[in-house]
Amino acid sequence: MFDWVILAWIFFLILFFALLGYWFGRKISKRLYEAKFEEWKKKSRAVLGGKFSEQLAPYLPDFNYDPTEVRFIGSPVDFIVFKGTSTKEPEEIVFVEVKTGKSELSENERKIKEIVENKKVRWEMYRPW
């Protein structure tokens, strides 16, 4: 009978510590998830703020171009400016990328910038029928 009592105590202690470990693990896991979730929310807000700023950029006082000559593209560049079209005398086409805060050009945006700077741009007309 003594052996069964010891085995029962050992079983209950193992069960107790297993449940205790499970409880602590869940608690820690929940805190980590909540911290990650907050980080995701902050990043999402930053992205949305950046997209909002992109849309407003042509109407800001320090924007260098007439807003009526600006066309929003969004990706891979934010705007194309057809300078001079409002006066019916087009003189230049400018690709504009809007960046807020400390953000930098992505790899793809850098490559497109190089293509434009190397004048690897052309005109093409498409007539489907």
N, CA, C and O atoms as a Tinker XYZ file with bonds, in Angstrom:
   516  protein
     1  N      0.818000   -1.193000    0.000000    73     2
     2  CA     0.000000    0.000000    0.000000    64     1     3
     3  C      0.867000    1.265000    0.000000    63     2     4     5
     4  O      0.503000    2.286000   -0.585000    81     3
     5  N      1.994000    1.175000    0.654000    73     3     6
     6  CA     2.913000    2.302000    0.727000    64     5     7
     7  C      3.399000    2.702000   -0.665000    63     6     8     9
     8  O      3.554000    3.891000   -0.946000    81     7
     9  N      3.639000    1.725000   -1.536000    73     7    10
    10  CA     4.109000    2.006000   -2.894000    64     9    11
    11  C      3.065000    2.774000   -3.698000    63    10    12    13
    12  O      3.411000    3.663000   -4.476000    81    11
    13  N      1.792000    2.438000   -3.514000    73    11    14
    14  CA     0.739000    3.117000   -4.260000    64    13    15
    15  C      0.592000    4.567000   -3.822000    63    14    16    17
    16  O      0.310000    5.434000   -4.650000    81    15
    17  N      0.773000    4.838000   -2.572000    73    15    18
    18  CA     0.682000    6.216000   -2.071000    64    17    19
    19  C      1.823000    7.051000   -2.654000    63    18    20    21
    20  O      1.607000    8.179000   -3.098000    81    19
    21  N      3.023000    6.499000   -2.651000    73    19    22
    22  CA     4.177000    7.216000   -3.224000    64    21    23
    23  C      3.968000    7.438000   -4.717000    63    22    24    25
    24  O      4.218000    8.532000   -5.222000    81    23
    25  N      3.513000    6.406000   -5.427000    73    23    26
    26  CA     3.261000    6.538000   -6.867000    64    25    27
    27  C      2.180000    7.579000   -7.140000    63    26    28    29
    28  O      2.291000    8.359000   -8.086000    81    27
    29  N      1.138000    7.592000   -6.316000    73    27    30
    30  CA     0.069000    8.574000   -6.493000    64    29    31
    31  C      0.610000    9.988000   -6.288000    63    30    32    33
    32  O      0.297000   10.887000   -7.069000    81    31
    33  N      1.428000   10.196000   -5.232000    73    31    34
    34  CA     2.029000   11.502000   -4.984000    64    33    35
    35  C      2.941000   11.917000   -6.138000    63    34    36    37
    36  O      2.908000   13.066000   -6.580000    81    35
    37  N      3.734000   11.002000   -6.611000    73    35    38
    38  CA     4.631000   11.295000   -7.744000    64    37    39
    39  C      3.805000   11.678000   -8.965000    63    38    40    41
    40  O      4.122000   12.647000   -9.655000    81    39
    41  N      2.740000   10.914000   -9.233000    73    39    42
    42  CA     1.863000   11.195000  -10.370000    64    41    43
    43  C      1.245000   12.590000  -10.236000    63    42    44    45
    44  O      1.259000   13.361000  -11.197000    81    43
    45  N      0.709000   12.922000   -9.074000    73    43    46
    46  CA     0.080000   14.227000   -8.861000    64    45    47
    47  C      1.097000   15.366000   -8.923000    63    46    48    49
    48  O      0.778000   16.448000   -9.416000    81    47
    49  N      2.317000   15.137000   -8.430000    73    47    50
    50  CA     3.356000   16.165000   -8.532000    64    49    51
    51  C      3.746000   16.410000   -9.989000    63    50    52    53
    52  O      3.906000   17.551000  -10.424000    81    51
    53  N      3.893000   15.315000  -10.729000    73    51    54
    54  CA     4.215000   15.451000  -12.157000    64    53    55
    55  C      3.094000   16.197000  -12.869000    63    54    56    57
    56  O      3.349000   17.107000  -13.657000    81    55
    57  N      1.859000   15.813000  -12.591000    73    55    58
    58  CA     0.704000   16.466000  -13.197000    64    57    59
    59  C      0.655000   17.950000  -12.804000    63    58    60    61
    60  O      0.402000   18.808000  -13.650000    81    59
    61  N      0.894000   18.247000  -11.536000    73    59    62
    62  CA     0.876000   19.625000  -11.047000    64    61    63
    63  C      1.923000   20.481000  -11.767000    63    62    64    65
    64  O      1.620000   21.577000  -12.239000    81    63
    65  N      3.166000   19.970000  -11.846000    73    63    66
    66  CA     4.228000   20.743000  -12.496000    64    65    67
    67  C      4.006000   20.852000  -14.005000    63    66    68    69
    68  O      4.365000   21.859000  -14.616000    81    67
    69  N      3.419000   19.824000  -14.599000    73    67    70
    70  CA     3.104000   19.895000  -16.028000    64    69    71
    71  C      2.058000   20.980000  -16.275000    63    70    72    73
    72  O      2.202000   21.784000  -17.196000    81    71
    73  N      1.013000   21.007000  -15.463000    73    71    74
    74  CA    -0.019000   22.034000  -15.607000    64    73    75
    75  C      0.531000   23.427000  -15.308000    63    74    76    77
    76  O      0.181000   24.397000  -15.980000    81    75
    77  N      1.384000   23.518000  -14.308000    73    75    78
    78  CA     2.011000   24.794000  -13.974000    64    77    79
    79  C      2.874000   25.291000  -15.142000    63    78    80    81
    80  O      2.824000   26.468000  -15.499000    81    79
    81  N      3.658000   24.394000  -15.729000    73    79    82
    82  CA     4.483000   24.745000  -16.892000    64    81    83
    83  C      3.628000   25.160000  -18.078000    63    82    84    85
    84  O      3.951000   26.119000  -18.780000    81    83
    85  N      2.535000   24.435000  -18.299000    73    83    86
    86  CA     1.612000   24.765000  -19.390000    64    85    87
    87  C      1.025000   26.160000  -19.171000    63    86    88    89
    88  O      0.951000   26.958000  -20.105000    81    87
    89  N      0.609000   26.452000  -17.936000    73    87    90
    90  CA     0.004000   27.736000  -17.617000    64    89    91
    91  C      1.000000   28.882000  -17.837000    63    90    92    93
    92  O      0.665000   29.894000  -18.452000    81    91
    93  N      2.235000   28.712000  -17.326000    73    91    94
    94  CA     3.265000   29.742000  -17.521000    64    93    95
    95  C      3.598000   29.904000  -19.004000    63    94    96    97
    96  O      3.775000   31.022000  -19.486000    81    95
    97  N      3.681000   28.796000  -19.717000    73    95    98
    98  CA     3.975000   28.851000  -21.150000    64    97    99
    99  C      2.915000   29.625000  -21.913000    63    98   100   101
   100  O      3.241000   30.438000  -22.778000    81    99
   101  N      1.654000   29.382000  -21.600000    73    99   102
   102  CA     0.558000   30.103000  -22.254000    64   101   103
   103  C      0.617000   31.596000  -21.930000    63   102   104   105
   104  O      0.396000   32.445000  -22.794000    81   103
   105  N      0.918000   31.893000  -20.674000    73   103   106
   106  CA     0.978000   33.292000  -20.248000    64   105   107
   107  C      2.101000   34.031000  -20.989000    63   106   108   109
   108  O      1.901000   35.141000  -21.481000    81   107
   109  N      3.267000   33.415000  -21.064000    73   107   110
   110  CA     4.411000   34.019000  -21.765000    64   109   111
   111  C      4.112000   34.139000  -23.252000    63   110   112   113
   112  O      4.390000   35.169000  -23.867000    81   111
   113  N      3.547000   33.089000  -23.824000    73   111   114
   114  CA     3.208000   33.084000  -25.243000    64   113   115
   115  C      2.207000   34.189000  -25.564000    63   114   116   117
   116  O      2.324000   34.852000  -26.595000    81   115
   117  N      1.231000   34.390000  -24.694000    73   115   118
   118  CA     0.231000   35.438000  -24.908000    64   117   119
   119  C      0.889000   36.814000  -24.894000    63   118   120   121
   120  O      0.570000   37.662000  -25.727000    81   119
   121  N      1.799000   37.039000  -23.961000    73   119   122
   122  CA     2.485000   38.337000  -23.894000    64   121   123
   123  C      3.324000   38.582000  -25.145000    63   122   124   125
   124  O      3.346000   39.690000  -25.680000    81   123
   125  N      4.015000   37.538000  -25.608000    73   123   126
   126  CA     4.821000   37.681000  -26.824000    64   125   127
   127  C      3.937000   37.996000  -28.022000    63   126   128   129
   128  O      4.273000   38.855000  -28.838000    81   127
   129  N      2.804000   37.299000  -28.129000    73   127   130
   130  CA     1.882000   37.536000  -29.240000    64   129   131
   131  C      1.339000   38.961000  -29.184000    63   130   132   133
   132  O      1.267000   39.637000  -30.211000    81   131
   133  N      0.958000   39.422000  -27.995000    73   131   134
   134  CA     0.436000   40.783000  -27.868000    64   133   135
   135  C      1.487000   41.818000  -28.252000    63   134   136   137
   136  O      1.164000   42.824000  -28.884000    81   135
   137  N      2.736000   41.580000  -27.876000    73   135   138
   138  CA     3.815000   42.506000  -28.241000    64   137   139
   139  C      4.007000   42.525000  -29.759000    63   138   140   141
   140  O      4.170000   43.588000  -30.357000    81   139
   141  N      3.986000   41.336000  -30.378000    73   139   142
   142  CA     4.121000   41.250000  -31.839000    64   141   143
   143  C      2.954000   41.952000  -32.516000    63   142   144   145
   144  O      3.139000   42.665000  -33.502000    81   143
   145  N      1.750000   41.748000  -31.984000    73   143   146
   146  CA     0.557000   42.353000  -32.558000    64   145   147
   147  C      0.652000   43.876000  -32.509000    63   146   148   149
   148  O      0.291000   44.548000  -33.476000    81   147
   149  N      1.128000   44.424000  -31.403000    73   147   150
   150  CA     1.303000   45.873000  -31.287000    64   149   151
   151  C      2.317000   46.375000  -32.314000    63   150   152   153
   152  O      2.134000   47.434000  -32.913000    81   151
   153  N      3.383000   45.606000  -32.508000    73   151   154
   154  CA     4.399000   45.970000  -33.502000    64   153   155
   155  C      3.786000   45.972000  -34.902000    63   154   156   157
   156  O      4.049000   46.874000  -35.698000    81   155
   157  N      2.971000   44.961000  -35.196000    73   155   158
   158  CA     2.307000   44.900000  -36.505000    64   157   159
   159  C      1.380000   46.093000  -36.703000    63   158   160   161
   160  O      1.321000   46.665000  -37.791000    81   159
   161  N      0.660000   46.466000  -35.656000    73   159   162
   162  CA    -0.252000   47.606000  -35.764000    64   161   163
   163  C      0.520000   48.894000  -36.042000    63   162   164   165
   164  O      0.105000   49.702000  -36.873000    81   163
   165  N      1.644000   49.085000  -35.348000    73   163   166
   166  CA     2.451000   50.293000  -35.560000    64   165   167
   167  C      2.965000   50.355000  -36.994000    63   166   168   169
   168  O      2.918000   51.403000  -37.638000    81   167
   169  N      3.465000   49.203000  -37.493000    73   167   170
   170  CA     3.978000   49.174000  -38.868000    64   169   171
   171  C      2.860000   49.446000  -39.861000    63   170   172   173
   172  O      3.051000   50.176000  -40.834000    81   171
   173  N      1.701000   48.863000  -39.619000    73   171   174
   174  CA     0.564000   49.056000  -40.506000    64   173   175
   175  C      0.155000   50.524000  -40.537000    63   174   176   177
   176  O     -0.131000   51.072000  -41.602000    81   175
   177  N      0.127000   51.155000  -39.375000    73   175   178
   178  CA    -0.212000   52.584000  -39.308000    64   177   179
   179  C      0.819000   53.422000  -40.052000    63   178   180   181
   180  O      0.469000   54.388000  -40.731000    81   179
   181  N      2.089000   53.052000  -39.923000    73   179   182
   182  CA     3.146000   53.794000  -40.619000    64   181   183
   183  C      2.978000   53.672000  -42.130000    63   182   184   185
   184  O      3.140000   54.651000  -42.859000    81   183
   185  N      2.653000   52.471000  -42.596000    73   183   186
   186  CA     2.449000   52.253000  -44.035000    64   185   187
   187  C      1.250000   53.061000  -44.515000    63   186   188   189
   188  O      1.316000   53.724000  -45.550000    81   187
   189  N      0.151000   53.004000  -43.761000    73   187   190
   190  CA    -1.040000   53.763000  -44.150000    64   189   191
   191  C     -0.766000   55.264000  -44.138000    63   190   192   193
   192  O     -1.226000   55.992000  -45.018000    81   191
   193  N     -0.015000   55.722000  -43.139000    73   191   194
   194  CA     0.350000   57.139000  -43.084000    64   193   195
   195  C      1.193000   57.541000  -44.277000    63   194   196   197
   196  O      1.017000   58.624000  -44.836000    81   195
   197  N      2.109000   56.665000  -44.666000    73   195   198
   198  CA     2.944000   56.930000  -45.838000    64   197   199
   199  C      2.120000   56.994000  -47.109000    63   198   200   201
   200  O      2.331000   57.875000  -47.943000    81   199
   201  N      1.182000   56.068000  -47.265000    73   199   202
   202  CA     0.323000   56.070000  -48.458000    64   201   203
   203  C     -0.552000   57.325000  -48.491000    63   202   204   205
   204  O     -0.772000   57.909000  -49.552000    81   203
   205  N     -1.044000   57.730000  -47.333000    73   203   206
   206  CA    -1.845000   58.950000  -47.251000    64   205   207
   207  C     -1.003000   60.158000  -47.645000    63   206   208   209
   208  O     -1.463000   61.023000  -48.390000    81   207
   209  N      0.227000   60.219000  -47.148000    73   207   210
   210  CA     1.132000   61.325000  -47.479000    64   209   211
   211  C      1.432000   61.352000  -48.970000    63   210   212   213
   212  O      1.522000   62.421000  -49.573000    81   211
   213  N      1.586000   60.172000  -49.562000    73   211   214
   214  CA     1.845000   60.101000  -51.003000    64   213   215
   215  C      0.716000   60.767000  -51.781000    63   214   216   217
   216  O      0.965000   61.543000  -52.704000    81   215
   217  N     -0.513000   60.465000  -51.410000    73   215   218
   218  CA    -1.658000   61.011000  -52.134000    64   217   219
   219  C     -1.762000   62.532000  -51.975000    63   218   220   221
   220  O     -2.206000   63.226000  -52.888000    81   219
   221  N     -1.351000   63.039000  -50.817000    73   219   222
   222  CA    -1.442000   64.478000  -50.551000    64   221   223
   223  C     -0.265000   65.275000  -51.089000    63   222   224   225
   224  O     -0.368000   66.492000  -51.243000    81   223
   225  N      0.834000   64.628000  -51.373000    73   223   226
   226  CA     2.082000   65.314000  -51.732000    64   225   227
   227  C      1.916000   66.405000  -52.788000    63   226   228   229
   228  O      2.452000   67.496000  -52.593000    81   227
   229  N      1.205000   66.176000  -53.897000    73   227   230
   230  CA     1.114000   67.232000  -54.914000    64   229   231
   231  C      0.433000   68.514000  -54.428000    63   230   232   233
   232  O      0.575000   69.566000  -55.051000    81   231
   233  N     -0.296000   68.428000  -53.330000    73   231   234
   234  CA    -1.025000   69.598000  -52.835000    64   233   235
   235  C     -0.312000   70.295000  -51.678000    63   234   236   237
   236  O     -0.808000   71.286000  -51.141000    81   235
   237  N      0.841000   69.779000  -51.302000    73   235   238
   238  CA     1.617000   70.410000  -50.236000    64   237   239
   239  C      2.367000   71.615000  -50.796000    63   238   240   241
   240  O      2.744000   71.616000  -51.968000    81   239
   241  N      2.589000   72.644000  -49.971000    73   239   242
   242  CA     3.189000   73.888000  -50.477000    64   241   243
   243  C      4.602000   73.737000  -51.034000    63   242   244   245
   244  O      4.987000   74.488000  -51.930000    81   243
   245  N      5.379000   72.787000  -50.527000    73   243   246
   246  CA     6.761000   72.676000  -51.010000    64   245   247
   247  C      6.919000   71.678000  -52.159000    63   246   248   249
   248  O      8.044000   71.374000  -52.555000    81   247
   249  N      5.812000   71.164000  -52.701000    73   247   250
   250  CA     5.884000   70.266000  -53.861000    64   249   251
   251  C      6.229000   71.115000  -55.079000    63   250   252   253
   252  O      5.613000   72.158000  -55.299000    81   251
   253  N      7.203000   70.683000  -55.868000    73   251   254
   254  CA     7.781000   71.516000  -56.929000    64   253   255
   255  C      6.986000   71.581000  -58.227000    63   254   256   257
   256  O      7.404000   72.272000  -59.156000    81   255
   257  N      5.867000   70.894000  -58.323000    73   255   258
   258  CA     5.168000   70.803000  -59.604000    64   257   259
   259  C      3.697000   71.184000  -59.459000    63   258   260   261
   260  O      3.123000   71.115000  -58.372000    81   259
   261  N      3.107000   71.584000  -60.575000    73   259   262
   262  CA     1.684000   71.914000  -60.631000    64   261   263
   263  C      0.882000   70.623000  -60.442000    63   262   264   265
   264  O      1.069000   69.674000  -61.203000    81   263
   265  N     -0.003000   70.569000  -59.449000    73   263   266
   266  CA    -0.764000   69.331000  -59.197000    64   265   267
   267  C     -1.589000   68.849000  -60.390000    63   266   268   269
   268  O     -1.884000   67.658000  -60.494000    81   267
   269  N     -1.966000   69.763000  -61.293000    73   267   270
   270  CA    -2.749000   69.334000  -62.459000    64   269   271
   271  C     -1.893000   68.571000  -63.469000    63   270   272   273
   272  O     -2.425000   67.911000  -64.361000    81   271
   273  N     -0.582000   68.660000  -63.330000    73   271   274
   274  CA     0.323000   67.966000  -64.250000    64   273   275
   275  C      0.832000   66.644000  -63.683000    63   274   276   277
   276  O      1.639000   65.959000  -64.312000    81   275
   277  N      0.360000   66.295000  -62.504000    73   275   278
   278  CA     0.851000   65.110000  -61.792000    64   277   279
   279  C     -0.149000   63.970000  -61.937000    63   278   280   281
   280  O     -1.356000   64.169000  -61.797000    81   279
   281  N      0.361000   62.774000  -62.219000    73   279   282
   282  CA    -0.483000   61.573000  -62.285000    64   281   283
   283  C      0.033000   60.566000  -61.276000    63   282   284   285
   284  O      1.213000   60.217000  -61.265000    81   283
   285  N     -0.881000   60.104000  -60.424000    73   283   286
   286  CA    -0.520000   59.111000  -59.413000    64   285   287
   287  C     -0.429000   57.741000  -60.066000    63   286   288   289
   288  O     -1.348000   57.323000  -60.771000    81   287
   289  N      0.677000   57.040000  -59.833000    73   287   290
   290  CA     0.881000   55.680000  -60.322000    64   289   291
   291  C      0.845000   54.717000  -59.137000    63   290   292   293
   292  O      0.189000   53.677000  -59.195000    81   291
   293  N      1.545000   55.064000  -58.074000    73   291   294
   294  CA     1.535000   54.253000  -56.855000    64   293   295
   295  C      2.671000   53.261000  -56.768000    63   294   296   297
   296  O      3.387000   53.212000  -55.767000    81   295
   297  N      2.838000   52.476000  -57.803000    73   295   298
   298  CA     3.907000   51.478000  -57.798000    64   297   299
   299  C      4.311000   51.200000  -59.233000    63   298   300   301
   300  O      3.429000   51.039000  -60.077000    81   299
   301  N      5.549000   51.136000  -59.546000    73   299   302
   302  CA     6.746000   51.163000  -58.725000    64   301   303
   303  C      7.236000   52.573000  -58.395000    63   302   304   305
   304  O      8.142000   52.734000  -57.577000    81   303
   305  N      6.643000   53.602000  -59.024000    73   303   306
   306  CA     6.935000   54.983000  -58.619000    64   305   307
   307  C      5.614000   55.618000  -58.200000    63   306   308   309
   308  O      4.543000   55.163000  -58.601000    81   307
   309  N      5.698000   56.663000  -57.399000    73   307   310
   310  CA     4.467000   57.263000  -56.894000    64   309   311
   311  C      3.771000   58.148000  -57.924000    63   310   312   313
   312  O      2.561000   58.045000  -58.123000    81   311
   313  N      4.542000   59.017000  -58.578000    73   311   314
   314  CA     3.940000   59.953000  -59.516000    64   313   315
   315  C      4.770000   60.059000  -60.785000    63   314   316   317
   316  O      5.977000   59.816000  -60.795000    81   315
   317  N      4.074000   60.432000  -61.856000    73   315   318
   318  CA     4.745000   60.890000  -63.073000    64   317   319
   319  C      4.230000   62.304000  -63.309000    63   318   320   321
   320  O      3.023000   62.547000  -63.338000    81   319
   321  N      5.163000   63.223000  -63.477000    73   319   322
   322  CA     4.816000   64.623000  -63.710000    64   321   323
   323  C      5.056000   64.920000  -65.181000    63   322   324   325
   324  O      6.140000   64.667000  -65.705000    81   323
   325  N      4.043000   65.455000  -65.841000    73   323   326
   326  CA     4.157000   65.872000  -67.233000    64   325   327
   327  C      4.245000   67.396000  -67.220000    63   326   328   329
   328  O      3.264000   68.102000  -67.452000    81   327
   329  N      5.454000   67.872000  -66.942000    73   327   330
   330  CA     5.686000   69.302000  -66.725000    64   329   331
   331  C      5.391000   70.098000  -67.995000    63   330   332   333
   332  O      5.880000   69.782000  -69.080000    81   331
   333  N      4.584000   71.131000  -67.825000    73   331   334
   334  CA     4.248000   72.016000  -68.937000    64   333   335
   335  C      2.937000   71.677000  -69.613000    63   334   336   337
   336  O      2.475000   72.452000  -70.450000    81   335
   337  N      2.318000   70.555000  -69.289000    73   335   338
   338  CA     1.072000   70.178000  -69.974000    64   337   339
   339  C     -0.093000   71.100000  -69.615000    63   338   340   341
   340  O     -1.029000   71.228000  -70.405000    81   339
   341  N     -0.064000   71.735000  -68.464000    73   339   342
   342  CA    -1.163000   72.643000  -68.097000    64   341   343
   343  C     -1.155000   73.900000  -68.968000    63   342   344   345
   344  O     -2.188000   74.549000  -69.132000    81   343
   345  N      0.001000   74.240000  -69.521000    73   343   346
   346  CA     0.107000   75.395000  -70.423000    64   345   347
   347  C      0.176000   74.949000  -71.879000    63   346   348   349
   348  O      0.465000   75.747000  -72.771000    81   347
   349  N     -0.091000   73.672000  -72.107000    73   347   350
   350  CA    -0.063000   73.062000  -73.446000    64   349   351
   351  C      1.307000   73.158000  -74.109000    63   350   352   353
   352  O      1.415000   73.179000  -75.335000    81   351
   353  N      2.363000   73.216000  -73.276000    73   351   354
   354  CA     3.728000   73.216000  -73.775000    64   353   355
   355  C      4.554000   72.220000  -72.973000    63   354   356   357
   356  O      5.392000   72.622000  -72.166000    81   355
   357  N      4.326000   70.908000  -73.188000    73   355   358
   358  CA     5.078000   69.902000  -72.426000    64   357   359
   359  C      6.577000   70.058000  -72.653000    63   358   360   361
   360  O      7.036000   70.192000  -73.787000    81   359
   361  N      7.329000   70.038000  -71.560000    73   359   362
   362  CA     8.774000   70.234000  -71.677000    64   361   363
   363  C      9.586000   69.139000  -71.003000    63   362   364   365
   364  O     10.758000   68.943000  -71.325000    81   363
   365  N      8.962000   68.421000  -70.063000    73   363   366
   366  CA     9.741000   67.440000  -69.311000    64   365   367
   367  C      8.799000   66.421000  -68.666000    63   366   368   369
   368  O      7.664000   66.735000  -68.308000    81   367
   369  N      9.304000   65.193000  -68.529000    73   367   370
   370  CA     8.585000   64.149000  -67.791000    64   369   371
   371  C      9.454000   63.772000  -66.599000    63   370   372   373
   372  O     10.635000   63.459000  -66.753000    81   371
   373  N      8.857000   63.805000  -65.407000    73   371   374
   374  CA     9.606000   63.573000  -64.172000    64   373   375
   375  C      8.947000   62.437000  -63.391000    63   374   376   377
   376  O      7.732000   62.429000  -63.191000    81   375
   377  N      9.763000   61.483000  -62.955000    73   375   378
   378  CA     9.290000   60.418000  -62.074000    64   377   379
   379  C      9.533000   60.877000  -60.642000    63   378   380   381
   380  O     10.650000   61.263000  -60.295000    81   379
   381  N      8.499000   60.838000  -59.810000    73   379   382
   382  CA     8.611000   61.316000  -58.429000    64   381   383
   383  C      8.276000   60.180000  -57.467000    63   382   384   385
   384  O      7.234000   59.536000  -57.586000    81   383
   385  N      9.164000   59.949000  -56.527000    73   383   386
   386  CA     8.953000   58.962000  -55.457000    64   385   387
   387  C      8.859000   59.736000  -54.147000    63   386   388   389
   388  O      9.770000   60.490000  -53.806000    81   387
   389  N      7.775000   59.556000  -53.416000    73   387   390
   390  CA     7.570000   60.249000  -52.141000    64   389   391
   391  C      8.020000   59.333000  -51.011000    63   390   392   393
   392  O      7.601000   58.178000  -50.934000    81   391
   393  N      8.868000   59.851000  -50.144000    73   391   394
   394  CA     9.331000   59.087000  -48.977000    64   393   395
   395  C      9.117000   59.931000  -47.730000    63   394   396   397
   396  O      9.391000   61.131000  -47.725000    81   395
   397  N      8.624000   59.294000  -46.677000    73   395   398
   398  CA     8.415000   59.994000  -45.413000    64   397   399
   399  C      9.358000   59.437000  -44.364000    63   398   400   401
   400  O      9.797000   58.290000  -44.454000    81   399
   401  N      9.663000   60.250000  -43.374000    73   399   402
   402  CA    10.505000   59.796000  -42.269000    64   401   403
   403  C     11.879000   59.367000  -42.742000    63   402   404   405
   404  O     12.533000   60.074000  -43.509000    81   403
   405  N     12.308000   58.209000  -42.283000    73   403   406
   406  CA    13.637000   57.693000  -42.612000    64   405   407
   407  C     13.590000   56.619000  -43.691000    63   406   408   409
   408  O     14.584000   55.930000  -43.922000    81   407
   409  N     12.446000   56.471000  -44.354000    73   407   410
   410  CA    12.331000   55.411000  -45.360000    64   409   411
   411  C     13.242000   55.695000  -46.547000    63   410   412   413
   412  O     13.526000   56.847000  -46.874000    81   411
   413  N     13.689000   54.620000  -47.180000    73   411   414
   414  CA    14.606000   54.724000  -48.317000    64   413   415
   415  C     14.018000   53.987000  -49.510000    63   414   416   417
   416  O     13.020000   53.277000  -49.388000    81   415
   417  N     14.645000   54.165000  -50.658000    73   415   418
   418  CA    14.191000   53.472000  -51.861000    64   417   419
   419  C     14.355000   51.968000  -51.698000    63   418   420   421
   420  O     15.335000   51.491000  -51.126000    81   419
   421  N     13.378000   51.233000  -52.211000    73   419   422
   422  CA    13.499000   49.774000  -52.221000    64   421   423
   423  C     14.473000   49.383000  -53.330000    63   422   424   425
   424  O     14.862000   50.222000  -54.143000    81   423
   425  N     14.854000   48.143000  -53.361000    73   423   426
   426  CA    15.777000   47.660000  -54.398000    64   425   427
   427  C     15.174000   47.898000  -55.782000    63   426   428   429
   428  O     15.864000   48.354000  -56.695000    81   427
   429  N     13.897000   47.592000  -55.933000    73   427   430
   430  CA    13.213000   47.773000  -57.210000    64   429   431
   431  C     13.162000   49.258000  -57.590000    63   430   432   433
   432  O     13.383000   49.605000  -58.750000    81   431
   433  N     12.876000   50.124000  -56.636000    73   431   434
   434  CA    12.837000   51.563000  -56.906000    64   433   435
   435  C     14.214000   52.089000  -57.294000    63   434   436   437
   436  O     14.322000   52.954000  -58.163000    81   435
   437  N     15.258000   51.582000  -56.666000    73   435   438
   438  CA    16.628000   51.988000  -57.032000    64   437   439
   439  C     16.940000   51.597000  -58.476000    63   438   440   441
   440  O     17.534000   52.373000  -59.225000    81   439
   441  N     16.534000   50.390000  -58.856000    73   439   442
   442  CA    16.796000   49.933000  -60.228000    64   441   443
   443  C     16.052000   50.793000  -61.242000    63   442   444   445
   444  O     16.599000   51.136000  -62.289000    81   443
   445  N     14.816000   51.139000  -60.935000    73   443   446
   446  CA    14.042000   51.986000  -61.846000    64   445   447
   447  C     14.677000   53.370000  -61.946000    63   446   448   449
   448  O     14.736000   53.948000  -63.031000    81   447
   449  N     15.144000   53.893000  -60.838000    73   447   450
   450  CA    15.839000   55.190000  -60.841000    64   449   451
   451  C     17.058000   55.130000  -61.764000    63   450   452   453
   452  O     17.289000   56.051000  -62.547000    81   451
   453  N     17.832000   54.052000  -61.674000    73   451   454
   454  CA    19.007000   53.886000  -62.540000    64   453   455
   455  C     18.600000   53.808000  -64.010000    63   454   456   457
   456  O     19.257000   54.401000  -64.866000    81   455
   457  N     17.531000   53.088000  -64.305000    73   455   458
   458  CA    17.061000   52.965000  -65.689000    64   457   459
   459  C     16.711000   54.339000  -66.249000    63   458   460   461
   460  O     17.086000   54.668000  -67.374000    81   459
   461  N     15.994000   55.140000  -65.467000    73   459   462
   462  CA    15.616000   56.487000  -65.915000    64   461   463
   463  C     16.859000   57.359000  -66.070000    63   462   464   465
   464  O     16.995000   58.075000  -67.063000    81   463
   465  N     17.762000   57.303000  -65.098000    73   463   466
   466  CA    18.985000   58.116000  -65.175000    64   465   467
   467  C     19.866000   57.712000  -66.352000    63   466   468   469
   468  O     20.570000   58.554000  -66.912000    81   467
   469  N     19.838000   56.433000  -66.737000    73   467   470
   470  CA    20.614000   55.958000  -67.888000    64   469   471
   471  C     19.862000   56.142000  -69.205000    63   470   472   473
   472  O     20.308000   55.677000  -70.254000    81   471
   473  N     18.724000   56.821000  -69.140000    73   471   474
   474  CA    17.904000   57.158000  -70.314000    64   473   475
   475  C     17.448000   55.925000  -71.096000    63   474   476   477
   476  O     17.355000   55.955000  -72.323000    81   475
   477  N     17.169000   54.850000  -70.373000    73   475   478
   478  CA    16.637000   53.640000  -71.009000    64   477   479
   479  C     15.109000   53.691000  -70.971000    63   478   480   481
   480  O     14.447000   52.768000  -70.495000    81   479
   481  N     14.574000   54.799000  -71.487000    73   479   482
   482  CA    13.136000   55.050000  -71.501000    64   481   483
   483  C     12.749000   55.291000  -72.944000    63   482   484   485
   484  O     13.491000   55.935000  -73.685000    81   483
   485  N     11.591000   54.780000  -73.358000    73   483   486
   486  CA    11.163000   54.995000  -74.742000    64   485   487
   487  C      9.662000   55.172000  -74.808000    63   486   488   489
   488  O      8.941000   54.906000  -73.847000    81   487
   489  N      9.209000   55.626000  -75.961000    73   487   490
   490  CA     7.791000   55.827000  -76.231000    64   489   491
   491  C      7.310000   54.670000  -77.087000    63   490   492   493
   492  O      8.011000   54.208000  -77.987000    81   491
   493  N      6.112000   54.212000  -76.794000    73   491   494
   494  CA     5.534000   53.135000  -77.595000    64   493   495
   495  C      4.038000   53.365000  -77.715000    63   494   496   497
   496  O      3.373000   53.710000  -76.738000    81   495
   497  N      3.511000   53.170000  -78.925000    73   495   498
   498  CA     2.072000   53.288000  -79.135000    64   497   499
   499  C      1.505000   51.890000  -79.362000    63   498   500   501
   500  O      2.105000   51.072000  -80.059000    81   499
   501  N      0.360000   51.630000  -78.774000    73   499   502
   502  CA    -0.287000   50.321000  -78.909000    64   501   503
   503  C     -1.671000   50.517000  -79.507000    63   502   504   505
   504  O     -2.473000   51.293000  -78.988000    81   503
   505  N     -1.952000   49.809000  -80.606000    73   503   506
   506  CA    -3.276000   49.840000  -81.227000    64   505   507
   507  C     -3.804000   48.409000  -81.273000    63   506   508   509
   508  O     -3.330000   47.599000  -82.070000    81   507
   509  N     -4.780000   48.093000  -80.426000    73   507   510
   510  CA    -5.247000   46.708000  -80.353000    64   509   511
   511  C     -5.951000   46.225000  -81.620000    63   510   512   513
   512  O     -5.906000   45.028000  -81.903000    81   511
   513  N     -6.611000   47.110000  -82.409000    73   511   514
   514  CA    -7.285000   46.669000  -83.636000    64   513   515
   515  C     -6.951000   47.548000  -84.774000    63   514   516
   516  O     -7.429000   47.326000  -85.887000    81   515
